[in-house]
Amino acid sequence: MADHDTRRRVMAIVAGSSGNLVEWYDFYAYAFFSLYFAHAFFPAGDPTAQLLSAAGVFAAGFLMRPIGGWLFGMLADRRGRRFSMMLSVLMMCGGSLAIAVLPTYQSIGIAAPALLLLARLVQGLSVGGEYGTSATYMSEVATSRHRGFFSSFQYVTLIGGQLLAVLVVVALEQSVGEGALRDWAWRIPFFIGALAALVALFLRRNLHETSDAATLRRKEAGTLGALLTHPRSVLVTLGLTAGGSLIFYVFTTFMQKYLVNSVGYAANEASVMMMVALLAYMAMQPIFGALSDRIGRKTQLIAFGVLGTLATIPLLTAIGGSGGRPVLSVGLILAALAIVSLYTSISGVVKAELFPAEVRALGVGLCYAIANAVFGGSAEYVGLRFRAEGLESGFYWYVAGMMAVAFVAILCMPDPRRLGHMHHEPG
């Protein structure tokens, strides 16, 4: 490639993946800082406010993601990838800024949690739409020989969002203290989120459109009817995402609580261990993405299916027995994350290759959002539920079972090298 073309593609990948960083930063910032701001919106003495709290968490975390996947996927296939990505990051900015400036329950009563709920609905909608559209765009803008490598940066920025949120938490806890965080400083991370979204919006403003005008004009573009004419691709994407999302959440978000509750580490020890693990995990993504360009994505996913199914139970059992030996615990987590990287590094591109251009963003976004919400979003609840019933090892079998489902989906998947919809497209 010419130097100019290489720079153009790299900038497009940076801009395309920037929304993932903002999305995951917002997700974790809300989770981490809710401890400090919950009292400002949900006073214990008001049952209606408590109900709104529960409804807000449910609606924003689960209901709105599939709706966002459908809405933004449809827009990307009808109006263009750039339009959809600009809109999603603009909504992220609006949601974060709204939370940052919201009056408290003491100031405006029940309107405060209602407005917080509305802001979370807006964020949930944009989060649901971001994955499919950015995955589609990054797959289309990459050269065919390096599609896996370029697309892997979606998860680099996604993990980067988690790490940024952790760093902001640590920095504020150390600098202003718990009292100030409960009073006013809890608003700072949401201002940071709004600012980060504006940066992503700035980066995306000059993106070139990867979908051609003829494809956008097709009457079937972005319609559910057209999507359902590809049932094999829909079912493969749902099955692959169900197992892939579950094991990703288990060894990233759930793992921190597992290290504390089941292994016996202090919370601050677990935080440091997971920060080290996530940094290494982030570095793994381009390596495994480049590997898929050499050995083929189906071959790499078969390795993921086999290793994920067979190694999950031994790895979780070994981590559970590694208390007091942090180096061993981190080593075992990294071994698990290396297996997960076989999937996450190519998660977006392999799904994009399953769908034709006129329903690609809808197919990737909607199928991902449904399976991710049901199996990824519930991972922590299911894991803690098994533990509460005294059957923690049963959770290991559940994860391994869902990995077996993903493995079956992988075996049913057409080889993207020969039969993928992007095989003959320029790039």
C-alpha positions in Angstrom: 0.0 0.0 0.0 1.1 3.6 -0.6 2.1 5.5 2.6 -0.8 7.9 2.1 -3.3 5.0 1.9 -1.8 3.3 4.9 -2.1 6.5 7.0 -5.7 7.0 5.8 -6.7 3.5 6.8 -4.9 3.7 10.2 -6.7 7.0 11.0 -10.0 5.4 9.9 -9.4 2.4 12.3 -8.5 4.8 15.2 -11.7 6.9 14.6 -13.9 3.8 14.0 -12.7 2.1 17.2 -12.7 5.3 19.4 -16.4 4.9 20.2 -15.8 1.6 21.9 -13.4 3.2 24.3 -16.0 5.8 25.2 -18.8 3.2 25.5 -16.9 0.9 27.8 -15.5 3.8 29.9 -19.1 5.0 30.4 -20.2 1.4 31.3 -17.6 1.0 34.0 -17.6 4.6 35.3 -21.3 4.2 36.1 -20.8 0.8 37.8 -17.7 2.0 39.8 -19.1 5.4 40.8 -22.7 4.3 41.6 -21.4 3.6 45.1 -20.7 7.3 45.5 -23.8 8.8 43.8 -26.6 6.4 44.5 -27.7 8.3 47.6 -28.1 11.5 45.4 -30.8 9.8 43.2 -32.2 6.9 45.1 -32.9 7.7 48.8 -33.7 4.5 50.7 -37.0 5.9 52.1 -38.6 6.4 48.8 -39.9 3.1 47.3 -40.8 4.7 44.0 -37.3 5.9 43.5 -36.0 2.5 44.4 -38.2 0.9 41.7 -37.0 3.4 39.2 -33.4 2.5 40.1 -34.1 -1.2 39.4 -36.0 -0.4 36.2 -33.2 1.9 35.0 -30.5 -0.7 35.5 -32.6 -3.4 33.7 -33.7 -1.2 30.8 -30.4 0.5 30.1 -28.3 -2.7 30.5 -30.5 -5.2 28.7 -33.6 -3.9 26.9 -32.0 -1.0 25.1 -29.0 -2.8 23.7 -30.9 -5.0 21.2 -33.1 -2.0 20.3 -29.9 0.0 19.7 -28.4 -2.9 17.6 -31.5 -2.9 15.4 -31.9 0.9 15.1 -28.3 1.8 14.4 -27.7 -1.3 12.2 -30.7 -0.3 10.1 -29.4 3.3 9.9 -25.9 2.1 8.9 -27.3 0.0 6.1 -29.7 2.7 4.9 -27.9 6.0 5.6 -24.3 4.8 5.8 -21.8 3.6 8.4 -20.4 7.1 9.0 -23.9 8.6 9.8 -24.7 5.8 12.3 -21.3 6.1 14.1 -21.6 9.9 14.3 -25.1 9.6 15.8 -24.2 6.9 18.3 -21.2 8.8 19.7 -23.2 12.0 19.9 -25.8 10.2 22.0 -23.1 8.8 24.2 -21.8 12.3 24.8 -25.3 13.6 25.6 -26.0 10.7 28.1 -22.7 11.3 30.0 -23.1 15.1 30.1 -26.7 14.7 31.3 -25.6 12.6 34.3 -22.7 15.0 35.0 -25.1 17.9 35.5 -28.3 16.3 36.8 -29.8 17.8 39.9 -30.2 15.5 42.9 -33.3 14.0 44.5 -33.0 16.6 47.2 -33.3 19.4 44.6 -36.1 18.1 42.3 -37.5 15.0 43.9 -38.7 12.0 41.8 -37.7 13.8 38.6 -34.0 13.2 39.5 -34.0 9.4 39.2 -36.5 9.7 36.3 -34.0 11.9 34.4 -31.1 9.5 35.3 -33.1 6.6 33.9 -33.7 8.6 30.7 -29.9 9.3 30.4 -29.1 5.6 30.9 -31.7 4.7 28.2 -30.0 7.0 25.8 -26.6 5.5 26.7 -28.0 2.0 26.4 -29.4 2.7 23.0 -26.0 4.1 21.7 -24.0 1.2 23.3 -26.2 -1.3 21.5 -25.6 0.4 18.2 -21.9 1.1 18.5 -20.6 -2.5 18.3 -22.2 -3.6 15.1 -21.7 -0.4 13.2 -18.0 0.1 14.2 -17.2 -3.6 13.6 -18.8 -3.4 10.2 -16.9 -0.2 9.3 -13.5 -1.4 10.5 -13.9 -4.7 8.6 -14.8 -2.8 5.4 -12.1 -0.2 5.6 -9.3 -2.7 6.3 -7.4 -4.3 3.4 -8.4 -7.9 2.8 -4.9 -9.2 3.6 -4.8 -7.4 7.0 -8.5 -7.5 7.9 -8.0 -9.5 11.1 -5.2 -7.3 12.4 -6.9 -4.0 11.7 -10.3 -5.2 13.1 -8.6 -6.4 16.3 -8.2 -2.8 17.5 -12.0 -2.8 18.3 -11.2 -4.8 21.4 -8.0 -2.9 22.1 -10.0 0.2 22.6 -12.9 -1.7 24.3 -10.4 -3.0 27.0 -8.8 0.4 27.0 -12.2 1.9 28.1 -12.2 -0.5 31.1 -8.7 0.5 32.1 -9.4 4.2 31.8 -12.4 3.9 34.1 -10.2 2.0 36.7 -7.5 4.7 36.5 -10.1 7.5 37.0 -11.5 5.6 40.0 -8.1 5.2 41.6 -7.0 8.7 40.8 -10.1 10.3 42.3 -10.1 8.0 45.4 -6.5 9.0 46.1 -6.7 12.7 45.3 -10.1 13.9 46.6 -11.2 11.2 49.1 -14.5 9.4 49.7 -16.3 12.4 51.3 -15.7 14.7 48.3 -16.7 11.8 45.9 -20.0 11.4 47.6 -20.6 15.2 47.7 -19.6 16.4 44.2 -16.6 14.7 42.7 -18.7 11.7 41.4 -19.7 14.0 38.5 -16.1 14.3 37.2 -15.9 10.9 35.5 -19.1 11.7 33.5 -17.6 15.0 32.4 -14.6 13.0 31.3 -16.9 10.6 29.4 -18.7 13.5 27.6 -15.3 15.0 26.7 -14.0 11.6 25.4 -17.1 11.3 23.3 -16.5 14.7 21.8 -13.0 13.6 20.9 -14.4 10.5 19.2 -16.9 12.7 17.3 -14.1 15.0 16.1 -12.1 11.9 14.9 -15.1 10.6 13.1 -16.2 13.8 11.3 -14.0 13.2 8.2 -14.5 9.4 7.9 -15.1 8.3 4.3 -18.2 6.1 3.7 -17.4 2.4 3.0 -20.9 1.5 1.8 -21.6 2.5 -1.8 -24.7 4.5 -2.8 -26.2 1.6 -4.9 -26.2 -0.7 -1.8 -27.8 2.0 0.4 -30.6 2.6 -2.1 -31.7 -1.0 -2.2 -35.2 -1.4 -0.8 -34.2 -4.4 1.3 -31.2 -2.5 2.9 -31.3 -2.7 6.7 -34.6 -4.6 6.8 -35.4 -7.5 9.2 -37.0 -9.4 6.3 -33.8 -9.3 4.2 -31.7 -10.2 7.3 -33.9 -13.3 7.9 -33.1 -14.6 4.4 -29.7 -15.4 5.9 -30.8 -17.8 8.7 -27.5 -19.7 8.9 -25.5 -16.5 9.4 -28.0 -15.2 12.0 -27.9 -18.5 14.0 -24.1 -18.8 13.7 -23.6 -15.2 15.0 -26.1 -15.8 17.9 -24.4 -19.0 19.0 -20.8 -17.7 18.6 -21.7 -14.5 20.5 -23.5 -16.4 23.3 -20.5 -18.4 24.2 -17.9 -15.8 23.3 -19.6 -13.0 25.3 -20.1 -15.2 28.3 -16.5 -16.4 28.6 -15.3 -12.8 27.9 -17.3 -11.4 30.8 -16.3 -14.4 33.1 -12.6 -13.7 32.7 -12.8 -9.9 32.8 -15.7 -8.3 34.7 -16.8 -11.3 36.8 -13.2 -12.4 37.6 -12.5 -9.4 39.9 -15.4 -10.4 42.2 -14.4 -14.1 41.9 -10.9 -13.3 43.1 -12.4 -11.5 46.2 -15.4 -13.7 47.0 -14.1 -17.2 46.1 -10.3 -17.0 46.0 -9.9 -14.8 49.1 -7.9 -11.8 47.8 -8.5 -8.3 49.2 -10.4 -6.0 46.9 -7.3 -3.7 46.2 -5.2 -6.8 45.5 -7.8 -8.1 43.0 -7.9 -4.7 41.3 -4.2 -4.6 40.7 -4.1 -8.2 39.5 -6.9 -7.5 37.0 -5.3 -4.3 35.8 -2.1 -6.2 35.0 -4.2 -9.0 33.3 -6.2 -6.5 31.2 -3.1 -4.7 30.0 -1.6 -7.9 28.8 -5.0 -8.9 27.3 -5.2 -5.7 25.4 -1.7 -6.3 23.9 -2.8 -9.8 22.8 -5.5 -8.5 20.4 -3.4 -7.3 17.4 -1.2 -10.5 17.7 -4.2 -12.8 17.4 -5.8 -10.6 14.8 -2.7 -10.9 12.6 -2.6 -14.6 13.3 -6.1 -15.0 11.8 -4.9 -13.3 8.6 -2.3 -16.1 8.3 -4.1 -19.2 9.4 -7.7 -18.3 8.6 -10.5 -17.1 10.9 -12.4 -20.4 11.0 -9.2 -22.3 11.9 -8.6 -19.8 14.8 -12.2 -20.0 16.0 -12.1 -23.8 16.0 -9.1 -23.6 18.3 -11.1 -21.2 20.5 -14.1 -23.5 20.6 -12.0 -26.6 21.5 -9.8 -24.9 24.1 -12.7 -22.9 25.6 -14.8 -26.0 26.0 -12.1 -28.2 27.4 -10.0 -25.7 29.5 -12.7 -23.5 31.2 -13.5 -26.0 34.1 -9.8 -26.8 34.8 -8.8 -23.1 34.6 -11.6 -21.8 36.9 -10.9 -24.6 39.4 -7.2 -23.8 39.4 -7.8 -20.1 39.8 -10.1 -20.9 42.7 -7.3 -22.8 44.4 -4.6 -20.3 43.8 -5.3 -18.0 46.7 -2.2 -16.3 48.3 -0.1 -16.8 45.1 -1.0 -13.7 43.0 1.6 -14.5 40.3 0.0 -17.9 39.8 -3.5 -16.5 39.8 -2.5 -13.8 37.2 -0.8 -16.5 35.1 -3.9 -18.7 35.0 -6.1 -15.7 34.2 -3.7 -14.8 31.3 -3.9 -18.3 30.0 -7.7 -18.0 30.0 -7.5 -14.6 28.3 -5.2 -16.0 25.6 -7.9 -18.5 24.7 -10.6 -15.7 24.8 -8.4 -13.6 22.5 -8.7 -16.2 19.8 -12.3 -15.0 19.6 -12.3 -11.3 20.7 -9.5 -10.3 18.3 -11.7 -11.2 15.4 -15.1 -11.0 16.9 -16.3 -8.1 14.7 -14.7 -9.0 11.4 -15.8 -12.7 11.4 -19.4 -11.7 11.9 -19.2 -8.9 9.3 -17.9 -11.5 6.8 -21.1 -13.6 7.3 -23.5 -11.0 6.0 -23.9 -9.1 2.6 -23.3 -5.4 2.6 -27.0 -4.4 2.6 -27.8 -6.0 6.0 -24.2 -6.3 7.4 -24.4 -3.7 10.2 -27.9 -4.9 11.1 -26.9 -8.5 11.2 -23.8 -8.0 13.2 -25.3 -5.4 15.6 -28.7 -7.0 16.3 -27.5 -10.6 16.7 -24.6 -9.5 18.9 -26.8 -7.3 21.1 -29.3 -10.0 21.7 -26.8 -12.8 22.6 -24.6 -10.4 24.5 -27.5 -9.1 26.6 -28.8 -12.5 27.4 -25.6 -14.4 28.1 -22.9 -11.8 28.6 -24.9 -9.4 30.7 -26.2 -12.2 32.9 -22.8 -13.8 33.6 -22.2 -12.1 36.9 -25.7 -12.8 38.2 -25.6 -16.5 37.2 -22.2 -16.9 38.7 -23.2 -15.4 42.0 -26.4 -17.4 42.0 -24.5 -20.7 41.6 -22.3 -19.6 44.5 -25.2 -18.7 46.7 -26.7 -22.1 46.2 -23.3 -23.7 47.2 -22.8 -25.0 43.6 -20.0 -22.8 42.3 -18.5 -25.6 40.2 -21.9 -25.8 38.4 -21.1 -22.3 37.0 -17.9 -23.7 35.5 -20.0 -26.4 33.7 -22.5 -23.8 32.5 -19.7 -21.7 30.9 -18.1 -24.8 29.3 -21.6 -25.9 28.0 -22.1 -22.5 26.4 -18.6 -22.8 24.9 -19.7 -26.1 23.4 -22.7 -24.3 21.8 -20.3 -21.7 20.3 -18.1 -24.5 19.0 -21.1 -26.1 17.2 -21.9 -22.6 15.7 -18.2 -22.4 14.5 -18.4 -25.8 12.8 -21.6 -24.7 11.0 -19.9 -21.4 9.9 -18.9 -21.1 6.2 -15.1 -20.5 5.7 -14.7 -16.7 5.2 -11.7 -17.3 3.0 -13.8 -19.1 0.4 -17.4 -18.3 1.1 -17.4 -15.1 3.1 -19.5 -12.1 1.8 -16.4 -9.8 2.0 -14.2 -12.2 0.0 -14.7 -10.4 -3.3 -15.3 -6.9 -1.9 -12.5 -4.3 -2.4 -10.5 -3.4 0.7 
